[in-house]
């Protein structure tokens, strides 16, 4: 046995290892790695979205990869070197050994399977594991003895072993741990980040046993230059991922609650945070609309698991309640300001700029700006929406919202909802064209704080 020194990680060769007791594997741990490097065996990546496509392309720089997605139109675009999410440049599709396909039969050629499908919640905010189970069914049908299956989708602790492994065993007729190996390596892709890409982000890896962990570590270490952290088991790796975003959700919820309090006091939240940040250990979180496919979703997975175990988490639930409330609060605040000016909200026109869940991305999943628009419409306000990054077809299909072909003028209010680079360059002249003389500027991200001519509000 290796002696346990600490649960921290150090760098060894090209990857990080954590010093804890691990029984030496009984066989050559590099067998599959060597075969993948020699390209006598292949890697498959199932699910080619924001997570799966970068994984497929990076692995394809070192291994032979089969990229699989059930959406044929997406696959056709990738075959032409186009990322449907507009995150990856055409050049990144060059000089890589990857075959994109929507034919599940091609997955039989692979021996190291990475599953990176989305995990969402249903209308009752219960984890929706349907894509995960369907992907597990697909891989189970092609699974062979000696294969590896690695999950990267965000789940609650225990989900891989409790929900996914039984599906793999059912459709393969094989036994996990004996006939094939399982691992979990949570994704850390940050949409819109052009600096920290997949190889540059320290990655957690875990396996069903010591042999699996070492094999997975070696295979991933070829791709991840920032290093790897070996979690002691898959549940720890699953939990680590889900609390990364739960922590951010809670910190932002505190800032949002402070925003509400300071607004009632009559002071600007950003001014307060900048003053408080002069203390060396103050954490610089900001208020905001918490949407997207991670921070606004992952806490519900932890809530679900805790409730299954008979515990009802109060802090996590409270944070979610505050963050989900913010679109309504912002809409109500604007309505109050319009009424204070003697205006009937039902006769007002408002321009909302930005509808994606964060700046400089096209992703609209769980965008809280959508909720804000719906709240404004509920007050019978005439709303125009613009966004240089959003796909209008997707926006219309998912939410019934259509982008304005041409921005008008003389709006009663303009809401800069997302801090796209295109909006940061706006000057006073722009707002003079768009707003009535007594117009209101709602700058949710505070990117135009220097504006003095119009009534101004920011979070």
C-alpha positions in Angstrom: 0.0 0.0 0.0 1.1 3.6 -0.7 1.4 5.6 2.5 -1.2 8.3 3.1 0.4 11.6 3.5 -2.3 14.2 2.9 -5.5 14.7 0.8 -3.8 17.4 -1.2 -2.5 17.1 -4.7 1.0 17.4 -6.1 2.4 17.4 -9.6 4.0 14.1 -10.7 5.3 13.8 -14.3 2.6 15.6 -16.3 -0.3 15.2 -14.0 -1.4 15.8 -10.4 -1.9 12.9 -8.0 -3.2 13.1 -4.4 -1.2 11.2 -1.8 -3.5 8.7 -0.2 -3.4 4.9 0.2 -4.1 3.1 -3.1 -3.5 -0.6 -3.6 -1.1 -1.1 -6.6 -3.0 -2.4 -9.6 -2.5 -6.1 -10.4 -1.9 -5.6 -14.1 -0.1 -3.2 -16.4 -2.1 0.0 -16.0 -1.0 1.5 -19.3 -2.3 -1.2 -21.6 -5.4 0.7 -22.8 -3.5 4.0 -22.8 -0.9 2.5 -25.1 -3.5 1.1 -27.5 -5.3 4.4 -27.6 -2.0 6.2 -28.3 -1.2 3.8 -31.0 -4.7 4.3 -32.3 -5.4 0.6 -32.4 -8.4 1.4 -30.2 -10.6 4.5 -30.2 -12.2 7.0 -27.8 -15.9 7.9 -28.1 -17.6 11.1 -26.8 -21.3 10.9 -26.5 -23.1 14.3 -26.5 -21.5 17.1 -28.5 -22.7 20.2 -26.8 -20.8 22.8 -24.9 -18.9 20.1 -23.0 -18.7 17.2 -25.4 -17.5 19.0 -28.5 -14.4 20.6 -26.8 -13.6 17.2 -25.2 -13.9 15.4 -28.5 -11.6 17.9 -30.3 -9.0 18.0 -27.6 -8.9 14.2 -27.3 -8.7 13.9 -31.1 -5.3 15.7 -31.0 -3.8 12.6 -29.2 -6.2 9.8 -29.9 -8.6 8.5 -32.6 -12.1 9.8 -31.6 -15.7 9.1 -32.5 -17.9 12.0 -31.7 -21.6 11.0 -31.4 -24.7 13.0 -31.1 -28.3 12.2 -31.8 -28.9 15.6 -33.5 -28.0 14.9 -37.1 -28.1 18.6 -38.1 -25.5 19.4 -35.4 -23.3 16.5 -36.6 -23.6 17.8 -40.2 -22.4 21.2 -39.0 -19.4 19.7 -37.1 -18.5 17.6 -40.1 -18.2 20.9 -42.0 -16.0 22.4 -39.2 -18.8 24.5 -37.7 -19.7 24.6 -34.0 -23.5 25.1 -33.6 -22.8 26.9 -30.3 -20.4 29.4 -31.8 -17.9 28.6 -29.1 -15.1 26.9 -31.1 -13.3 28.4 -34.1 -13.1 26.7 -37.5 -9.3 26.3 -37.1 -9.8 24.0 -34.0 -11.4 21.4 -36.3 -8.2 21.0 -38.3 -5.5 18.5 -37.7 -7.6 16.3 -35.4 -8.5 12.6 -35.7 -12.2 12.7 -35.2 -15.3 11.2 -36.9 -18.5 13.0 -36.1 -21.6 10.7 -36.5 -25.2 10.3 -35.5 -25.1 6.5 -36.2 -24.7 4.7 -32.8 -23.4 1.7 -34.6 -20.0 3.4 -35.0 -19.6 3.4 -31.2 -18.8 -0.3 -31.4 -15.3 0.7 -32.6 -14.5 2.5 -29.4 -13.2 1.1 -26.1 -13.0 4.3 -23.9 -16.4 6.0 -23.8 -16.9 9.5 -22.4 -20.5 10.6 -21.8 -21.1 14.3 -21.7 -24.8 14.8 -22.2 -26.7 17.6 -20.5 -28.4 17.1 -17.1 -31.4 19.4 -16.5 -34.4 19.6 -14.1 -38.1 19.2 -14.9 -41.0 21.5 -14.2 -41.0 20.4 -10.6 -37.3 21.1 -10.3 -36.5 17.4 -10.0 -33.4 16.1 -11.8 -34.2 14.9 -15.3 -31.8 12.0 -15.9 -33.5 11.0 -19.2 -30.5 12.1 -21.5 -28.1 10.4 -19.1 -30.0 7.1 -19.1 -30.5 7.2 -22.8 -26.8 7.7 -23.4 -26.1 4.9 -20.9 -28.4 2.6 -22.9 -26.7 3.5 -26.1 -23.3 2.7 -24.7 -24.5 -0.4 -22.9 -25.6 -1.9 -26.3 -22.0 -1.6 -27.7 -20.1 -2.2 -24.5 -17.4 -4.9 -24.7 -15.2 -6.6 -22.0 -12.3 -4.4 -21.1 -14.1 -1.1 -22.1 -14.1 2.0 -19.9 -17.1 4.4 -19.5 -16.4 7.8 -18.1 -19.2 10.3 -17.1 -18.6 14.0 -17.3 -22.3 15.2 -16.8 -23.1 17.0 -13.6 -25.0 14.8 -11.2 -25.7 14.3 -7.5 -23.3 12.1 -5.4 -24.0 8.4 -6.1 -25.9 8.9 -9.4 -23.3 7.2 -11.6 -23.3 4.0 -9.5 -27.0 4.0 -8.6 -28.6 5.1 -11.9 -26.1 4.7 -14.8 -24.2 1.5 -14.0 -27.4 -0.6 -13.8 -28.4 0.6 -17.2 -25.0 -0.2 -18.6 -25.1 -3.7 -17.1 -28.7 -4.3 -18.3 -28.0 -3.6 -21.9 -24.5 -5.1 -22.1 -25.0 -8.2 -20.1 -21.6 -7.4 -18.4 -20.6 -6.6 -14.9 -19.2 -3.3 -13.9 -15.8 -3.5 -12.2 -15.3 -7.1 -13.5 -16.0 -6.9 -17.2 -15.7 -3.1 -17.7 -14.6 -0.1 -15.7 -16.4 3.1 -14.7 -15.1 6.5 -14.0 -16.3 10.0 -13.3 -14.5 13.2 -14.3 -16.7 16.3 -13.8 -16.6 18.9 -16.6 -15.3 22.4 -16.0 -16.0 24.0 -19.3 -16.6 27.8 -19.0 -18.7 29.0 -22.1 -17.4 32.3 -23.5 -13.9 31.9 -21.9 -11.3 32.2 -24.6 -8.4 32.0 -22.2 -9.1 29.0 -19.9 -9.8 26.2 -22.3 -10.2 22.5 -21.5 -6.4 21.7 -21.3 -5.8 24.7 -19.1 -8.2 23.8 -16.3 -7.2 21.4 -13.5 -9.5 18.4 -13.8 -10.8 15.9 -11.2 -10.7 12.2 -12.1 -12.1 9.2 -10.3 -12.6 5.5 -10.9 -14.5 2.5 -9.6 -11.2 1.0 -8.3 -7.5 1.8 -8.1 -6.8 0.2 -11.5 -9.5 2.2 -13.2 -8.3 5.4 -11.5 -4.7 5.0 -12.7 -5.7 4.1 -16.3 -8.1 7.1 -16.5 -5.5 9.4 -15.0 -2.9 8.4 -17.6 -5.4 8.8 -20.5 -6.7 12.2 -19.4 -3.2 13.4 -18.5 -2.3 13.4 -22.2 -5.0 16.0 -22.8 -5.1 18.1 -19.6 -1.9 20.1 -19.3 -3.0 21.9 -16.2 -3.0 18.7 -14.2 -5.4 16.2 -12.7 -6.7 15.6 -9.1 -7.4 12.0 -8.2 -10.6 11.9 -6.0 -10.7 8.9 -3.6 -14.0 7.7 -5.2 -16.6 8.7 -7.7 -19.1 10.0 -5.1 -16.5 12.5 -3.9 -15.9 13.6 -7.5 -19.6 14.0 -8.1 -20.1 15.9 -4.9 -17.1 18.2 -5.7 -18.7 19.2 -9.0 -22.1 19.9 -7.7 -20.9 22.0 -4.8 -18.7 24.2 -7.0 -21.8 25.7 -8.5 -23.9 25.5 -5.4 -21.3 27.6 -3.6 -21.4 30.3 -6.3 -25.2 30.2 -6.3 -25.3 30.9 -2.6 -22.7 33.7 -2.7 -24.6 35.4 -5.5 -27.9 34.9 -3.7 -26.4 36.8 -0.7 -25.4 39.6 -3.1 -28.9 39.7 -4.6 -30.4 39.9 -1.2 -28.0 42.7 -0.3 -29.0 44.4 -3.5 -32.7 44.4 -2.5 -31.8 45.8 1.0 -29.5 48.5 -0.3 -32.0 49.5 -2.9 -34.5 50.1 -0.1 -31.9 52.1 1.8 -31.3 54.2 -1.3 -27.7 53.3 -1.9 -26.0 51.6 -4.9 -24.9 48.0 -4.3 -21.7 48.3 -6.4 -20.6 51.3 -4.3 -21.0 49.3 -1.2 -19.2 46.3 -2.6 -16.3 48.4 -3.8 -15.9 49.9 -0.4 -16.1 46.5 1.4 -13.6 45.0 -1.0 -10.9 47.2 0.4 -10.7 44.6 3.2 -8.2 41.9 2.3 -10.4 38.9 2.9 -13.7 40.2 1.4 -15.0 37.9 -1.4 -15.8 39.9 -4.5 -19.1 38.4 -5.6 -21.7 40.5 -7.4 -25.5 40.4 -7.7 -27.0 39.2 -10.9 -29.5 37.1 -12.8 -28.4 33.5 -12.2 -29.3 31.3 -15.2 -27.5 28.9 -17.5 -27.0 25.2 -17.4 -24.8 25.0 -14.2 -25.3 27.5 -11.4 -29.1 27.7 -11.6 -29.5 23.9 -12.0 -26.9 22.0 -10.0 -28.1 23.0 -6.5 -31.4 21.2 -7.2 -29.4 18.0 -7.7 -27.9 18.3 -4.3 -31.3 19.3 -2.8 -32.9 16.2 -4.4 -30.2 13.8 -3.0 -30.4 15.4 0.5 -34.2 15.1 0.6 -33.9 11.4 -0.6 -31.7 10.9 2.5 -34.3 12.5 4.8 -32.6 15.9 5.2 -34.2 19.2 3.9 -31.4 21.7 3.2 -32.5 25.2 4.2 -29.6 27.3 3.2 -29.3 25.9 -0.4 -33.1 26.2 -0.9 -33.1 29.8 0.4 -30.4 30.8 -2.0 -32.3 29.3 -4.9 -35.5 31.1 -3.8 -33.7 34.5 -3.7 -32.0 34.0 -7.1 -35.2 32.8 -8.8 -37.0 35.9 -7.4 -34.7 38.5 -9.0 -36.4 38.8 -12.4 -39.7 39.6 -10.7 -38.0 42.1 -8.4 -36.3 43.9 -11.3 -39.5 44.1 -13.3 -41.5 45.4 -10.3 -38.8 48.0 -9.6 -39.0 49.3 -13.2 -42.8 49.4 -13.1 -42.6 51.5 -9.8 -40.2 53.9 -11.4 -42.4 54.3 -14.5 -45.4 55.0 -12.3 -43.4 57.5 -10.3 -42.9 59.4 -13.5 -46.7 59.5 -14.0 -46.7 56.8 -16.7 -49.0 53.9 -17.3 -46.8 50.8 -17.7 -49.4 49.4 -20.1 -48.6 52.3 -22.5 -44.8 52.0 -22.1 -42.2 50.7 -24.5 -39.1 49.0 -23.1 -36.0 47.8 -25.0 -34.2 44.7 -23.4 -30.7 44.3 -24.7 -29.3 40.8 -24.2 -31.1 37.6 -23.6 -28.4 34.9 -23.3 -27.6 33.6 -19.9 -24.2 35.3 -19.8 -22.1 37.7 -21.8 -20.6 36.9 -25.2 -22.2 33.4 -25.6 -25.2 32.2 -27.6 -26.5 29.9 -24.9 -30.0 30.8 -23.8 -30.6 27.7 -21.6 -32.4 28.7 -18.4 -31.8 32.4 -19.1 -33.3 34.5 -16.4 -33.6 37.4 -18.8 -36.4 35.4 -20.4 -38.1 35.4 -17.0 -37.6 39.1 -16.8 -39.2 39.7 -20.2 -42.2 37.6 -19.2 -42.6 39.6 -16.0 -42.5 42.9 -18.0 -45.1 41.5 -20.5 -47.3 40.5 -17.5 -47.6 44.3 -16.8 -48.7 44.8 -20.4 -45.5 46.6 -21.3 -44.5 46.6 -25.0 -41.1 44.9 -25.0 -38.5 44.8 -27.8 -35.6 42.4 -27.5 -32.1 42.4 -29.1 -29.1 40.2 -28.8 -26.1 39.9 -31.3 -25.3 36.4 -30.0 -28.6 34.6 -29.6 -30.1 32.4 -32.3 -33.6 33.7 -33.1 -34.9 30.4 -34.3 -33.8 28.7 -31.0 -35.1 31.6 -29.0 -38.5 31.5 -30.7 -38.8 27.7 -30.5 -37.8 27.5 -26.8 -39.4 30.6 -25.3 -41.7 32.1 -28.0 -39.6 35.3 -27.9 -38.5 37.0 -31.2 -35.7 39.4 -31.7 -36.5 42.8 -33.0 -35.3 43.2 -36.6 -34.5 46.9 -36.0 -34.3 48.7 -32.7 -36.7 51.6 -32.4 -36.4 54.9 -30.6 -38.1 56.8 -27.8 -38.3 53.9 -25.4 -39.5 54.7 -21.9 -36.7 52.4 -20.6 -33.7 50.5 -21.8 -32.5 47.5 -19.9 -29.0 46.4 -20.5 -29.5 42.8 -19.3 -26.3 41.1 -20.4 -22.8 42.6 -20.5 -22.0 41.7 -24.2 -18.9 43.5 -25.5 -21.2 45.1 -28.1 -23.1 46.9 -25.3 -20.0 48.1 -23.4 -19.1 50.6 -26.2 -22.4 52.4 -25.9 -22.0 56.1 -25.2 -24.4 58.8 -24.0 -25.3 59.5 -27.6 -26.7 56.0 -28.0 -29.0 56.4 -25.1 -30.1 59.8 -26.2 -31.3 58.2 -29.5 -33.1 55.3 -27.7 -34.7 56.9 -24.7 -37.4 59.5 -24.2 -36.1 62.7 -22.4 -37.5 61.3 -19.1 -36.4 57.7 -19.9 -34.9 55.2 -17.5 -31.7 53.2 -17.9 -31.6 49.8 -16.2 -28.0 48.6 -16.3 -28.1 45.3 -14.6 -24.3 44.6 -14.8 -23.3 48.2 -14.1 -21.3 48.6 -17.3 -22.5 52.2 -17.8 -22.3 53.6 -14.3 -20.8 56.9 -15.5 -24.0 57.8 -17.3 -25.6 60.8 -15.6 -28.3 62.1 -17.9 -31.1 59.6 -17.3 -32.6 58.0 -14.2 -30.2 55.1 -13.6 -30.5 51.8 -11.7 -28.2 48.8 -11.5 -28.0 45.7 -9.4 
